[in-house]
Amino acid sequence: MKDFRIGYLYSLAPIHCGGEGDLGNILEIAREVHTNFPYVPGSSLRGSLRDEVKLLDSKSADLLFGKELDNNGQMGVHQVWFGDARLLWVPMRTMSLRGGADIFTWVSCHSLIRDCAIASGKQFVTFPNRPVGTRAGTYVVADAQIEVSAMSDQQKQAIALSGNWPSSLKDSVKPTWEQNQIVLPDADFQVLMEHSLWTQIRNKIQDETKGANQAGSAEVFWTDVCIPRDTILYFTWGYRLLKEKPVTSFEHDLMMEVLQGLLQVGGQANVGRGWVQSWVSDNTFQSSISESIAAPVGV
């Protein structure tokens, strides 16, 4: 069996990974074909990680990710791979009708929790076809009123993230996240992802009157659609060691340094988009990799 691991991203800023099908001046984001949920393509994540490792040691970047295409059309073979980063928990501002106060809540759905459980090797627990959460009650989420039932202890264990949270999030974000969770049926979550994502209108104030555009008026350039900050995503990754010049503990340590730090993924870096805190559930190396790879592939 090949080496197969889980990693997580916590967005510290909105993430914009461009997708197809832009409508006029609305810049859409990459979405999964089968769910229409936003995601961060594995190629975007891999490129950011490679750049960060290359800053530390360019030879290690070539050994891990494969030498980039040269003028002779030659390129190296990768020894570390990364899958797409999929949504797991999306932040939403909700209102509890009982208390009449706004509550910051993370929202997920059945299929995302199921797929993450499969990738993590956890036993999946069935969720009912109705909203459940850490706090039962009547809520308003994106102008829709929903009745939320309390989650069982088994369901709470099923949604727990694998491994240890990074120190920067463990004492601040983690306790709040554990107390404010709502799991929706897939159809309800899909509506949220179509109509309730983070958007921002980009415009320019006219300096002088030009035709119908009066001085001081705003000319709309485009509207961004983004994955909001405070979103939690998960991704799969692992090693595929070669017989010749395999990755060593030195390259692995560099990989871990980058994988458990700050990254910038997607576009619009000039306005501070795409910053995420990354971490992994398994940071072991040689012994576990050797056991998990039955027959290393040579070049």
Backbone bond lengths (Angstrom), bond angles and torsions (degrees), N, CA, C in turn:
res aa  C-N    CA-C-N  psi(-1)  N-CA   C-N-CA  omega(-1)  CA-C   N-CA-C  phi
1 M - - - 1.478 - - 1.519 109.90 -
2 K 1.313 117.48 135.11 1.454 121.97 -179.66 1.531 110.63 -72.64
3 D 1.320 115.27 157.69 1.465 121.30 179.05 1.529 109.42 -66.99
4 F 1.328 117.03 128.23 1.459 122.34 -173.22 1.520 108.00 -141.35
5 R 1.349 116.76 119.37 1.458 121.36 -174.15 1.523 111.16 -133.22
6 I 1.347 115.11 172.27 1.462 121.92 -178.36 1.529 109.37 -122.17
7 G 1.320 116.05 138.76 1.456 121.85 173.59 1.522 109.95 -131.62
8 Y 1.326 116.07 165.32 1.461 121.05 -177.79 1.527 110.23 -133.15
9 L 1.329 115.28 152.72 1.454 122.69 173.89 1.528 108.27 -127.24
10 Y 1.333 116.27 135.01 1.462 121.33 173.03 1.526 106.61 -117.88
11 S 1.328 117.00 117.06 1.468 120.09 -173.68 1.523 111.37 -77.09
12 L 1.318 115.32 126.42 1.463 122.74 176.94 1.523 111.67 -98.02
13 A 1.323 116.17 -6.08 1.469 123.35 177.53 1.525 107.04 -152.93
14 P 1.329 119.00 160.24 1.467 120.40 176.20 1.530 110.90 -57.28
15 I 1.331 115.87 144.65 1.466 121.98 -178.62 1.525 108.89 -112.49
16 H 1.336 115.72 128.14 1.463 119.93 177.07 1.521 109.05 -125.44
17 C 1.336 115.66 103.97 1.462 121.75 171.53 1.520 106.08 -107.51
18 G 1.320 116.51 111.40 1.455 121.52 -172.71 1.511 113.61 -58.29
19 G 1.338 115.68 142.88 1.458 121.22 178.33 1.513 111.18 -126.34
20 E 1.319 115.90 -178.89 1.454 121.64 179.44 1.524 109.60 -87.60
21 G 1.304 115.92 164.82 1.456 120.87 173.73 1.506 114.90 81.30
22 D 1.344 117.71 33.03 1.463 119.38 176.19 1.531 109.77 -60.92
23 L 1.329 115.40 137.11 1.462 120.97 -179.72 1.522 109.42 -103.65
24 G 1.326 116.65 103.81 1.457 120.08 -179.39 1.515 111.12 59.81
25 N 1.324 115.78 -120.51 1.462 119.79 -179.16 1.524 112.25 -98.51
26 I 1.343 117.47 17.78 1.465 121.96 175.54 1.522 108.38 -95.19
27 L 1.341 116.82 115.31 1.456 121.22 -179.49 1.523 109.07 -87.96
28 E 1.315 116.30 103.22 1.462 121.37 -178.90 1.533 110.60 -74.47
29 I 1.319 115.75 172.73 1.459 121.93 178.93 1.516 109.41 -118.87
30 A 1.331 115.55 164.50 1.461 121.10 179.16 1.529 109.73 -62.40
31 R 1.316 116.02 131.25 1.467 121.72 179.76 1.521 110.00 -131.09
32 E 1.320 115.91 146.82 1.458 121.07 175.57 1.527 109.38 -67.44
33 V 1.321 116.92 139.16 1.459 121.45 -176.99 1.531 110.40 -66.36
34 H 1.329 117.30 -42.92 1.465 119.89 -171.55 1.527 113.84 -82.24
35 T 1.351 118.20 -20.85 1.464 121.05 -179.60 1.523 113.12 -116.69
36 N 1.306 117.36 -22.52 1.467 124.33 -173.02 1.536 111.80 67.37
37 F 1.340 117.21 15.64 1.459 121.13 176.62 1.528 109.33 -81.72
38 P 1.324 118.84 142.17 1.467 120.96 174.54 1.527 110.82 -63.94
39 Y 1.318 116.32 154.10 1.468 120.96 177.34 1.518 109.20 -156.80
40 V 1.318 116.12 167.80 1.463 122.14 174.26 1.526 107.22 -105.68
41 P 1.336 118.91 112.92 1.468 120.92 -178.47 1.525 111.86 -56.43
42 G 1.327 115.89 143.21 1.455 120.56 178.94 1.519 112.60 -58.44
43 S 1.336 116.70 -31.20 1.465 120.35 179.66 1.524 110.88 -65.82
44 S 1.339 116.76 -37.04 1.462 120.74 178.27 1.535 110.55 -67.87
45 L 1.337 116.22 -44.57 1.463 120.80 178.36 1.525 110.47 -63.63
46 R 1.314 116.28 -44.97 1.471 120.93 -179.14 1.524 111.29 -62.46
47 G 1.339 116.78 -42.01 1.456 119.94 -179.65 1.520 112.08 -63.74
48 S 1.333 116.95 -40.39 1.465 120.17 178.63 1.522 111.14 -65.64
49 L 1.323 115.99 -42.03 1.465 120.01 179.79 1.527 111.14 -65.46
50 R 1.330 116.16 -41.12 1.465 119.24 178.80 1.522 111.14 -61.80
51 D 1.324 117.02 -43.70 1.463 120.68 -179.80 1.525 111.20 -60.62
52 E 1.343 116.22 -40.91 1.461 120.00 -179.28 1.526 111.42 -68.07
53 V 1.331 117.08 -42.33 1.465 120.15 177.80 1.521 110.37 -65.52
54 K 1.332 116.63 -38.26 1.468 120.76 -179.54 1.519 111.49 -62.47
55 L 1.328 116.91 -33.62 1.462 119.87 177.22 1.528 111.29 -64.92
56 L 1.327 116.37 -31.15 1.466 120.60 179.31 1.522 111.61 -82.42
57 D 1.341 116.93 -41.03 1.462 120.69 -179.20 1.525 108.70 -165.77
58 S 1.326 117.46 110.95 1.464 121.50 -174.26 1.530 112.07 -66.73
59 K 1.343 117.70 -35.61 1.469 120.02 179.16 1.524 110.77 -65.56
60 S 1.328 116.74 -38.01 1.463 119.94 178.28 1.524 110.84 -66.02
61 A 1.340 116.69 -35.98 1.466 120.30 177.68 1.522 110.60 -62.24
62 D 1.344 116.77 -42.07 1.464 120.45 178.47 1.525 111.47 -66.25
63 L 1.324 116.94 -37.24 1.465 120.59 -179.12 1.522 111.00 -69.70
64 L 1.324 116.99 -39.16 1.456 121.41 -178.45 1.527 112.39 -77.62
65 F 1.327 116.24 -48.83 1.459 121.07 -171.28 1.525 113.60 -101.90
66 G 1.313 117.21 -4.87 1.453 120.39 -176.50 1.515 111.38 89.37
67 K 1.306 116.89 140.49 1.451 121.14 179.61 1.518 109.98 -64.42
68 E 1.332 116.53 135.88 1.459 120.77 -178.91 1.525 111.17 -68.18
69 L 1.320 115.61 157.66 1.466 121.92 -177.47 1.522 110.59 -57.81
70 D 1.351 116.15 125.80 1.460 119.84 -179.77 1.524 110.90 -99.92
71 N 1.328 116.38 -175.45 1.469 121.26 -176.93 1.523 112.65 -66.87
72 N 1.328 117.29 -18.96 1.459 121.40 179.65 1.525 112.45 -92.66
73 G 1.305 116.27 5.53 1.461 119.89 -180.00 1.507 113.90 78.40
74 Q 1.339 117.84 15.82 1.454 122.22 -178.66 1.525 109.87 -100.82
75 M 1.315 115.59 143.34 1.456 120.23 175.72 1.523 109.81 -146.39
76 G 1.338 116.22 157.37 1.449 120.84 -176.33 1.524 112.52 -86.17
77 V 1.333 114.84 174.31 1.462 121.88 -179.32 1.526 108.75 -102.04
78 H 1.310 117.12 133.14 1.460 120.81 -178.64 1.529 110.70 -74.34
79 Q 1.332 115.65 152.37 1.454 120.61 174.34 1.532 111.93 -121.50
80 V 1.320 117.10 -2.30 1.464 121.51 173.22 1.523 107.34 -130.94
81 W 1.321 117.12 138.18 1.461 120.97 -177.67 1.527 109.73 -125.67
82 F 1.349 116.21 155.25 1.457 121.74 -179.57 1.526 109.79 -138.33
83 G 1.334 115.54 131.54 1.457 121.39 176.36 1.518 110.94 -89.06
84 D 1.316 116.01 -179.53 1.460 121.30 177.77 1.525 110.29 -66.54
85 A 1.337 116.16 147.23 1.467 121.18 173.18 1.523 107.47 -91.52
86 R 1.331 116.23 114.24 1.461 122.43 -175.73 1.521 110.78 -100.44
87 L 1.315 115.85 153.43 1.456 120.28 175.69 1.526 110.21 -60.54
88 L 1.321 115.43 147.00 1.450 120.96 172.06 1.526 110.32 -131.78
89 W 1.338 116.74 -49.05 1.467 121.66 177.71 1.524 108.84 -138.25
90 V 1.339 115.81 126.39 1.456 121.98 -179.04 1.532 109.07 -114.00
91 P 1.343 118.93 131.60 1.472 120.58 -178.79 1.525 111.38 -74.29
92 M 1.317 115.41 141.36 1.457 121.93 176.47 1.524 108.85 -141.14
93 R 1.323 115.55 142.36 1.463 119.51 171.85 1.521 107.83 -87.92
94 T 1.322 116.32 118.76 1.449 120.94 -179.04 1.521 109.69 -116.31
95 M 1.333 115.96 165.79 1.461 120.91 176.99 1.516 108.45 -127.36
96 S 1.304 116.36 126.54 1.451 121.59 175.44 1.520 108.86 -86.11
97 L 1.336 116.65 119.16 1.462 119.95 -178.68 1.524 111.50 -67.73
98 R 1.325 115.23 -30.26 1.456 118.91 -179.13 1.525 111.06 -67.51
99 G 1.316 116.44 -46.82 1.456 119.83 -178.65 1.520 113.28 -93.49
100 G 1.342 116.80 -18.04 1.449 120.89 178.87 1.510 114.15 70.03
101 A 1.344 117.71 21.42 1.461 121.10 -177.35 1.525 110.19 -119.97
102 D 1.327 115.66 151.17 1.459 119.92 175.54 1.520 109.74 -73.67
103 I 1.326 115.88 139.47 1.458 121.72 179.98 1.519 108.28 -129.70
104 F 1.321 116.52 129.95 1.462 121.95 177.50 1.522 107.97 -82.34
105 T 1.326 117.37 116.90 1.461 122.48 -172.66 1.519 110.51 -129.47
106 W 1.323 115.40 146.98 1.466 121.15 171.55 1.522 108.61 -99.01
107 V 1.339 116.37 137.17 1.456 122.01 -175.65 1.524 109.68 -121.39
108 S 1.332 116.15 138.54 1.457 122.13 175.13 1.522 108.40 -138.44
109 C 1.340 116.65 -172.38 1.460 119.94 179.13 1.522 110.24 -143.59
110 H 1.320 115.37 171.23 1.460 121.50 -172.87 1.530 112.92 -59.13
111 S 1.339 117.03 -48.76 1.464 119.68 -173.57 1.525 112.01 -67.48
112 L 1.341 118.36 -36.87 1.459 120.22 179.44 1.530 110.95 -66.79
113 I 1.334 117.07 -41.67 1.463 120.40 177.94 1.528 110.40 -66.65
114 R 1.333 116.01 -39.92 1.472 120.01 178.25 1.524 111.32 -61.78
115 D 1.346 116.97 -48.20 1.464 120.42 -176.95 1.527 111.38 -65.89
116 C 1.345 116.60 -37.99 1.461 119.34 177.78 1.526 110.68 -66.91
117 A 1.336 116.96 -37.46 1.468 120.66 178.17 1.523 110.99 -64.36
118 I 1.337 116.92 -40.23 1.468 120.58 177.97 1.515 110.54 -62.83
119 A 1.341 116.59 -46.63 1.464 120.76 -179.41 1.519 111.67 -65.29
120 S 1.334 117.33 -31.09 1.466 121.54 -178.32 1.521 112.51 -85.97
121 G 1.331 116.89 -6.82 1.459 120.12 -178.64 1.524 113.08 76.44
122 K 1.349 117.01 22.05 1.460 120.60 179.23 1.527 110.55 -92.64
123 Q 1.320 114.70 156.01 1.457 119.85 173.79 1.521 108.23 -78.91
124 F 1.314 116.41 123.94 1.459 119.65 -176.86 1.519 110.42 -78.58
125 V 1.314 115.78 138.94 1.453 123.20 176.87 1.521 108.46 -105.64
126 T 1.321 117.04 132.13 1.465 121.42 -178.75 1.524 111.18 -67.70
127 F 1.326 115.21 134.58 1.464 121.70 175.55 1.529 108.38 -106.70
128 P 1.322 118.48 142.47 1.471 120.89 179.55 1.525 110.98 -69.73
129 N 1.325 115.52 161.50 1.465 120.93 -179.38 1.534 110.40 -82.84
130 R 1.318 115.00 51.86 1.464 122.43 177.51 1.523 107.29 -157.15
131 P 1.316 119.38 160.10 1.468 120.72 -179.32 1.529 112.08 -65.64
132 V 1.315 115.66 135.49 1.462 122.19 172.89 1.525 107.53 -131.52
133 G 1.330 116.43 153.47 1.455 119.19 -177.95 1.505 112.26 -160.05
134 T 1.329 114.94 178.10 1.459 120.20 179.55 1.526 111.61 -73.02
135 R 1.334 116.65 -21.43 1.461 121.01 177.47 1.523 109.16 -128.47
136 A 1.327 115.66 116.21 1.466 119.68 179.16 1.527 110.04 -73.69
137 G 1.334 115.78 151.23 1.456 119.69 177.93 1.514 111.76 153.46
138 T 1.315 115.79 -176.11 1.463 123.13 177.17 1.519 108.63 -101.06
139 Y 1.332 115.75 125.33 1.460 120.80 -175.71 1.518 110.54 -126.43
140 V 1.329 114.71 157.72 1.464 121.76 168.65 1.521 107.05 -112.39
141 V 1.323 115.95 116.51 1.465 122.43 178.93 1.510 107.72 -120.87
142 A 1.338 116.85 116.39 1.471 122.11 -179.67 1.526 110.78 51.90
143 D 1.340 115.79 48.08 1.463 123.59 176.35 1.522 113.67 70.61
144 A 1.338 118.85 6.63 1.462 121.81 177.29 1.530 109.04 -109.56
145 Q 1.325 116.36 132.44 1.462 120.74 179.07 1.514 109.57 -88.78
146 I 1.326 116.99 127.11 1.463 121.16 -178.42 1.521 109.72 -131.54
147 E 1.342 114.93 149.44 1.458 122.06 174.25 1.524 107.87 -99.77
148 V 1.318 116.36 122.01 1.463 121.81 -176.49 1.522 109.58 -108.52
149 S 1.342 116.04 123.42 1.464 121.32 175.14 1.517 109.63 -91.24
150 A 1.317 116.69 158.04 1.463 121.14 -179.25 1.525 110.77 -73.99
151 M 1.332 116.40 139.46 1.452 121.51 176.13 1.525 110.46 -74.53
152 S 1.342 115.70 149.16 1.453 121.04 174.62 1.524 109.65 -79.42
153 D 1.325 117.02 166.66 1.465 121.02 178.13 1.523 110.90 -62.23
154 Q 1.339 117.42 -37.02 1.464 120.50 178.52 1.523 111.00 -64.53
155 Q 1.311 116.79 -40.07 1.462 120.22 178.79 1.519 111.26 -66.96
156 K 1.330 117.69 -36.96 1.464 121.06 177.16 1.526 110.85 -64.26
157 Q 1.337 116.55 -38.22 1.466 120.31 177.92 1.525 111.05 -67.97
158 A 1.342 116.39 -34.59 1.464 120.77 -177.45 1.528 112.23 -67.77
159 I 1.336 117.02 -30.69 1.469 119.21 -176.85 1.531 112.42 -92.88
160 A 1.342 117.40 -2.96 1.466 119.79 179.42 1.527 109.92 -65.11
161 L 1.318 117.28 141.50 1.460 121.81 179.36 1.523 109.64 -78.34
162 S 1.327 116.08 146.37 1.465 121.29 179.22 1.524 110.43 -75.10
163 G 1.326 116.39 149.22 1.461 120.29 175.22 1.519 112.88 75.20
164 N 1.320 114.86 -172.25 1.462 122.13 -176.66 1.526 111.14 -98.23
165 W 1.323 116.25 137.10 1.459 120.99 174.31 1.527 109.37 -67.47
166 P 1.332 118.17 151.10 1.471 120.04 175.48 1.524 110.16 -65.74
167 S 1.324 115.46 154.02 1.464 120.78 -176.34 1.519 112.23 -59.46
168 S 1.333 117.67 -31.03 1.461 120.74 -178.45 1.529 112.45 -68.75
169 L 1.340 117.75 -19.67 1.457 121.61 -177.92 1.528 113.53 -115.31
170 K 1.321 116.72 -18.31 1.473 121.00 -171.02 1.515 112.99 -61.41
171 D 1.317 118.08 -42.74 1.466 121.27 -175.20 1.524 113.37 -95.39
172 S 1.333 117.27 -7.35 1.465 119.96 -177.46 1.518 111.46 -112.77
173 V 1.334 117.26 -63.83 1.459 121.37 -175.12 1.527 112.15 -77.20
174 K 1.319 117.82 -44.00 1.470 121.78 -172.58 1.533 112.69 -55.50
175 P 1.350 120.71 -50.00 1.469 119.18 -179.88 1.529 113.04 -60.85
176 T 1.345 117.17 -37.79 1.470 120.59 179.20 1.518 110.63 -68.03
177 W 1.336 116.70 -42.48 1.465 121.62 178.91 1.523 111.23 -61.79
178 E 1.313 117.96 -42.07 1.465 121.41 -178.13 1.521 112.70 -65.76
179 Q 1.328 117.45 -23.94 1.457 120.77 -176.75 1.531 113.25 -98.06
180 N 1.328 117.36 -7.46 1.469 120.56 -173.99 1.523 110.39 -136.20
181 Q 1.324 116.82 78.91 1.463 122.52 -177.49 1.521 110.21 -133.12
182 I 1.322 115.83 137.52 1.464 121.90 173.74 1.519 108.14 -132.11
183 V 1.331 116.21 128.73 1.466 121.84 177.44 1.525 107.87 -107.27
184 L 1.330 116.55 120.10 1.459 122.63 -177.06 1.531 111.06 -104.11
185 P 1.322 117.87 157.10 1.469 120.27 167.37 1.528 109.40 -60.80
186 D 1.324 116.49 154.04 1.463 121.34 -174.96 1.528 112.78 -55.83
187 A 1.348 117.45 -42.49 1.466 120.46 -175.99 1.525 111.41 -62.82
188 D 1.332 116.82 -39.61 1.464 120.05 179.44 1.524 111.19 -68.84
189 F 1.328 116.16 -39.90 1.460 120.18 179.74 1.528 110.32 -66.28
190 Q 1.326 116.32 -35.76 1.471 119.84 -179.87 1.523 111.17 -63.41
191 V 1.326 117.25 -38.17 1.467 120.86 177.53 1.523 110.19 -62.87
192 L 1.331 116.89 -41.48 1.464 120.37 177.76 1.525 111.22 -60.10
193 M 1.330 116.76 -43.67 1.458 120.66 -176.74 1.535 112.27 -71.41
194 E 1.329 117.23 -17.58 1.466 120.30 177.27 1.524 112.19 -87.37
195 H 1.341 116.58 -29.86 1.463 118.66 -169.77 1.529 114.90 -126.21
196 S 1.314 119.11 -6.01 1.473 118.97 -171.60 1.522 113.85 -126.55
197 L 1.319 117.39 25.63 1.460 119.98 177.82 1.528 110.51 -82.35
198 W 1.320 115.81 169.41 1.471 122.72 -179.81 1.523 109.16 -71.31
199 T 1.320 116.76 128.28 1.471 121.19 177.82 1.531 109.85 -131.94
200 Q 1.323 115.28 152.93 1.462 120.89 176.78 1.519 109.04 -146.02
201 I 1.324 115.50 132.56 1.466 121.07 178.75 1.526 109.34 -90.20
202 R 1.317 116.04 126.84 1.461 122.11 176.35 1.532 108.87 -97.20
203 N 1.321 117.23 123.72 1.457 119.01 179.24 1.524 111.31 -140.37
204 K 1.318 114.52 173.51 1.462 121.75 179.70 1.526 108.68 -133.29
205 I 1.323 116.64 132.97 1.464 121.51 177.88 1.530 109.14 -83.18
206 Q 1.333 115.91 126.19 1.458 121.23 -178.48 1.538 110.86 -68.84
207 D 1.333 116.47 129.17 1.470 120.98 177.71 1.523 111.98 -78.80
208 E 1.325 116.59 -31.69 1.467 120.45 -178.19 1.520 109.50 -144.45
209 T 1.292 115.69 162.80 1.463 120.92 -178.03 1.528 110.22 -73.76
210 K 1.348 115.68 127.20 1.457 121.45 176.98 1.525 107.73 -135.31
211 G 1.307 116.60 103.51 1.452 120.66 -178.90 1.521 111.30 62.66
212 A 1.350 115.66 -124.65 1.462 120.52 -178.91 1.518 112.40 -77.96
213 N 1.327 116.66 -15.58 1.472 120.78 -178.56 1.526 109.70 -86.37
214 Q 1.314 116.58 108.54 1.450 122.12 -179.40 1.526 111.30 -81.17
215 A 1.310 116.08 150.87 1.462 120.80 176.05 1.527 109.85 -57.37
216 G 1.355 116.33 132.24 1.463 121.34 -178.80 1.515 113.75 93.14
217 S 1.351 117.01 -10.70 1.465 119.58 178.40 1.528 109.64 -81.89
218 A 1.321 115.04 162.25 1.463 120.95 -177.89 1.519 110.12 -103.69
219 E 1.322 116.15 129.39 1.458 121.84 175.22 1.529 108.16 -103.27
220 V 1.327 117.41 118.97 1.458 121.70 -177.90 1.527 109.62 -76.32
221 F 1.323 116.02 125.61 1.460 121.06 177.01 1.531 110.58 -89.61
222 W 1.332 116.63 -57.02 1.456 120.61 179.75 1.533 109.36 -162.28
223 T 1.313 115.15 168.11 1.462 122.25 176.57 1.524 108.65 -119.88
224 D 1.334 116.16 124.58 1.458 121.76 178.43 1.523 110.58 -86.59
225 V 1.315 115.99 141.79 1.463 122.47 168.38 1.519 106.76 -115.60
226 C 1.331 117.37 129.78 1.464 121.39 -174.51 1.521 111.71 -136.88
227 I 1.328 115.36 155.62 1.458 121.21 164.12 1.527 106.28 -72.06
228 P 1.323 119.35 126.97 1.473 120.30 -172.90 1.524 113.20 -71.05
229 R 1.318 115.70 159.69 1.454 120.70 174.03 1.525 108.55 -64.81
230 D 1.331 116.98 158.10 1.465 125.07 -177.82 1.523 112.73 74.12
231 T 1.340 117.77 9.72 1.464 120.91 174.07 1.528 109.72 -78.24
232 I 1.325 116.13 142.63 1.474 121.79 174.98 1.523 107.87 -108.19
233 L 1.336 116.70 125.37 1.455 122.96 177.36 1.526 108.94 -119.93
234 Y 1.327 116.30 158.75 1.467 119.74 174.29 1.521 109.35 -127.16
235 F 1.326 115.97 152.96 1.463 120.39 177.90 1.525 109.44 -143.01
236 T 1.317 116.18 154.70 1.457 122.06 174.98 1.522 109.15 -98.12
237 W 1.311 116.22 149.39 1.455 120.91 178.56 1.523 108.21 -159.52
238 G 1.319 117.05 170.73 1.455 120.49 177.82 1.513 111.71 173.74
239 Y 1.330 114.95 -179.48 1.458 121.99 179.44 1.525 110.95 -106.55
240 R 1.315 115.06 150.88 1.467 123.35 172.38 1.529 106.24 -136.64
241 L 1.336 115.18 84.23 1.460 120.95 -169.90 1.522 112.64 -71.04
242 L 1.314 115.31 145.56 1.453 122.52 176.60 1.527 110.10 -95.11
243 K 1.325 116.36 156.75 1.468 120.37 176.83 1.527 110.61 -69.62
244 E 1.329 115.37 -39.43 1.459 120.01 179.72 1.525 109.93 -99.16
245 K 1.320 116.11 130.92 1.461 123.18 -179.75 1.535 112.56 52.43
246 P 1.318 117.57 57.93 1.466 119.17 177.97 1.523 111.02 -71.86
247 V 1.318 115.37 161.59 1.459 121.56 175.77 1.526 109.31 -60.58
248 T 1.321 116.64 139.21 1.463 121.56 178.34 1.529 109.51 -108.36
249 S 1.319 115.34 177.04 1.467 119.46 179.57 1.533 111.39 -62.90
250 F 1.333 118.19 -27.08 1.456 121.03 178.64 1.528 110.45 -63.82
251 E 1.350 116.87 -49.32 1.463 120.41 179.14 1.536 110.58 -66.08
252 H 1.329 115.47 -37.44 1.462 118.86 178.69 1.532 111.30 -62.27
253 D 1.323 116.50 -42.27 1.469 119.87 179.20 1.528 111.16 -62.23
254 L 1.346 116.68 -38.84 1.464 119.84 175.64 1.530 110.59 -63.74
255 M 1.331 115.26 -41.60 1.459 119.78 178.95 1.519 111.10 -61.56
256 M 1.341 116.39 -42.26 1.463 120.56 179.51 1.530 111.60 -66.82
257 E 1.319 116.73 -36.36 1.469 120.18 178.64 1.523 110.67 -60.99
258 V 1.328 115.85 -39.96 1.461 120.35 -179.58 1.529 110.95 -77.32
259 L 1.341 116.50 -42.04 1.461 121.08 -175.93 1.521 112.92 -69.10
260 Q 1.312 118.23 -14.77 1.453 120.72 -179.13 1.530 110.91 -117.04
261 G 1.333 114.40 33.48 1.463 120.05 179.75 1.513 111.48 -134.15
262 L 1.334 115.50 -157.41 1.462 121.87 179.49 1.523 110.25 -90.17
263 L 1.328 116.32 136.89 1.455 122.72 177.61 1.522 109.01 -130.67
264 Q 1.325 115.37 160.60 1.461 120.44 173.11 1.521 107.76 -124.62
265 V 1.329 116.45 118.71 1.461 121.49 -176.73 1.519 109.39 -120.00
266 G 1.330 115.71 154.77 1.454 120.62 179.44 1.514 112.90 80.07
267 G 1.323 115.72 -166.94 1.455 120.97 -176.22 1.520 113.53 -99.44
268 Q 1.328 115.44 -172.59 1.463 124.82 177.42 1.532 112.62 59.78
269 A 1.326 114.42 39.59 1.472 119.16 178.77 1.524 111.27 -64.37
270 N 1.337 117.32 -24.60 1.468 119.93 -177.45 1.528 112.75 -68.99
271 V 1.353 117.39 -15.59 1.465 120.09 175.62 1.533 110.74 -113.08
272 G 1.328 115.17 21.10 1.463 120.03 173.13 1.507 115.46 77.37
273 R 1.326 117.96 21.36 1.461 120.36 179.01 1.535 110.61 -80.14
274 G 1.320 115.21 157.58 1.453 121.62 167.20 1.509 117.34 84.03
275 W 1.340 118.98 7.05 1.465 118.81 179.79 1.526 110.26 -74.49
276 V 1.331 116.44 129.34 1.459 122.20 179.93 1.523 109.64 -135.58
277 Q 1.330 115.50 150.88 1.463 122.07 168.91 1.518 106.55 -96.44
278 S 1.316 116.27 123.15 1.468 121.20 -177.10 1.521 110.34 -107.66
279 W 1.326 116.27 147.17 1.470 120.61 170.97 1.525 109.35 -156.57
280 V 1.329 115.78 163.66 1.463 121.52 -177.05 1.515 109.39 -126.38
281 S 1.339 114.97 158.28 1.460 119.84 -178.98 1.527 112.32 -89.62
282 D 1.327 117.15 -12.64 1.465 121.45 -177.55 1.525 108.74 -141.75
283 N 1.333 116.59 112.43 1.466 119.34 -179.55 1.528 112.64 -112.57
284 T 1.346 116.38 18.33 1.466 120.37 178.45 1.518 110.14 -73.43
285 F 1.356 114.28 166.81 1.464 116.42 178.23 1.517 112.97 -130.15
286 Q 1.315 117.52 -111.79 1.446 122.67 -156.16 1.527 115.82 -51.32
287 S 1.312 118.48 -51.40 1.452 118.71 -174.22 1.523 111.54 -63.57
288 S 1.333 116.95 -46.45 1.470 119.80 -177.85 1.522 111.21 -67.43
289 I 1.339 117.35 -36.71 1.459 120.21 179.74 1.517 110.31 -68.32
290 S 1.329 117.50 -43.01 1.454 120.77 -179.22 1.518 111.05 -61.52
291 E 1.333 117.01 -37.78 1.444 120.60 -179.86 1.525 112.05 -73.77
292 S 1.330 117.21 -32.95 1.452 119.95 -175.37 1.519 112.62 -82.27
293 I 1.342 117.21 -18.52 1.462 120.51 179.27 1.525 108.24 -105.66
294 A 1.300 116.22 103.77 1.458 120.42 -174.72 1.511 112.07 -66.56
295 A 1.321 116.79 -42.22 1.462 119.88 -177.15 1.519 108.97 -140.14
296 P 1.325 118.62 95.07 1.469 121.22 179.05 1.520 111.13 -55.10
297 V 1.294 116.18 141.74 1.452 121.32 -177.37 1.522 110.10 -91.67
298 G 1.306 118.57 131.43 1.463 122.24 178.92 1.498 111.18 -95.45
299 V 1.344 115.04 170.42 1.462 118.32 179.11 1.514 109.16 -94.30
